[in-house]
Amino acid sequence: MTEFKHVTVLLEEAIDGLNVQPDGVYVDATLGGGGHSKLLASRLDHGKLWSFDQDVTAIKYNENHLADELAANKVAFIQTNFRHLHDALVEQDVSGIDGIVYDLGVSSPQFDDGQRGFSYKYDAPLDMRMDQSQALNARTVVNEWSFHELLRIFSRYGEEKFAKQIARRIEREREIKPIETTFDLVNIIKEAIPAAARRKGGHPAKRTFQAIRIAVNDELGAVEESLAQALEMLNVHGRIAVITFHSLEDRLVKTMFKEKVTIPDLPSGLPVIPEEMQPDFKLVVRKPILPSDEELATNRRAHSAKLRIIERIK
Ligand SMILES: C[S@@+](CC[C@H](N)C(=O)[O-])C[C@H]1O[C@@H](n2cnc3c(N)ncnc32)[C@H](O)[C@@H]1O
């Protein structure tokens, strides 16, 4: 592959936010087009960066894009789901890390490769797997998951107002014949949504497609498992930077970070909080960092992006 058109979101902000130490051990959990990895690697001297991606096309692309960094042994790739962070790193004899960046969701090439079935704009078999070796795909979700399961994912992961109507319609159509392609599904969604609602609020299939993608890749489950491991593996002064693209992801990260910086069951009336009761972590920024106006003007993907950063302090 020669081209991989992905414009990195919050590039400097995320890598500056990690406060990279030249001899440190770092992880890029979401290699994608290699934007964050390249900048992070440029700040290393004797340090090392482990870059994860579950998508073989991202790894292949970066064998060229990061060829110099690979040759200098500054970067190594791990092709697996980042939910296996701990075990995959231990396998490489890495037990502690000084920083990790997550840039969640899918990359532009995953969306724009019509054949992968992520986009309602291209007609393709229903797939949506980031990891092409995974068994579960969008076709199975749409054709085999129960009405109640569909309703749950459309409401929860898509925050879709017409979740019930869409799930019902799918249930009816698939009894006649299996739903095979993205365009079959788009038509079913359009028919399920009342005409007046169809004309506003963006593409009518956007939320349902997002919901199916999150379900196929178990995106929230993977983030939750991986972040818990990252928090455990972080060395003192190590940082985690996470870029999210929708409210569910952001809420999950915010809640997990908040738990780490709050003191549970603090007895009331303590004049000074004893050292051993102080939390092990601090938020580097209280409010999430958002893309600059300049970035918003040039990168459409940046619009919903939010960056949160946490640091282990002891
Ligand atoms: C938004 S892109 C990352 C872009 C990258 N930061 C850049 O600068 O080009 C997200 C990438 O993370 C990968 N990814 C998403 N979830 C993953 C997971 N659970 N495990 C491993 N890789 C994942 C996707 O395959 C995709 O290539």
The ligand as an ORCA input file, in Angstrom:
! r2SCAN-3c Opt
* xyz 0 1
  C      -7.924      6.631     14.695
  S      -6.856      5.401     14.131
  C      -5.284      5.869     14.794
  C      -4.573      6.879     13.969
  C      -3.149      7.154     14.404
  N      -3.071      7.727     15.723
  C      -2.454      8.065     13.428
  O      -1.821      9.030     13.862
  O      -2.482      7.786     12.235
  C      -7.262      4.036     15.133
  C      -6.478      2.773     14.835
  O      -6.558      1.968     16.002
  C      -6.860      0.650     15.661
  N      -7.634      0.098     16.759
  C      -8.849      0.486     17.193
  N      -9.245     -0.264     18.235
  C      -8.242     -1.148     18.473
  C      -8.050     -2.198     19.429
  N      -8.988     -2.504     20.326
  N      -6.888     -2.877     19.397
  C      -5.926     -2.585     18.480
  N      -6.064     -1.620     17.535
  C      -7.200     -0.908     17.533
  C      -7.639      0.728     14.367
  O      -7.452     -0.460     13.631
  C      -7.019      1.957     13.692
  O      -5.973      1.603     12.831
*
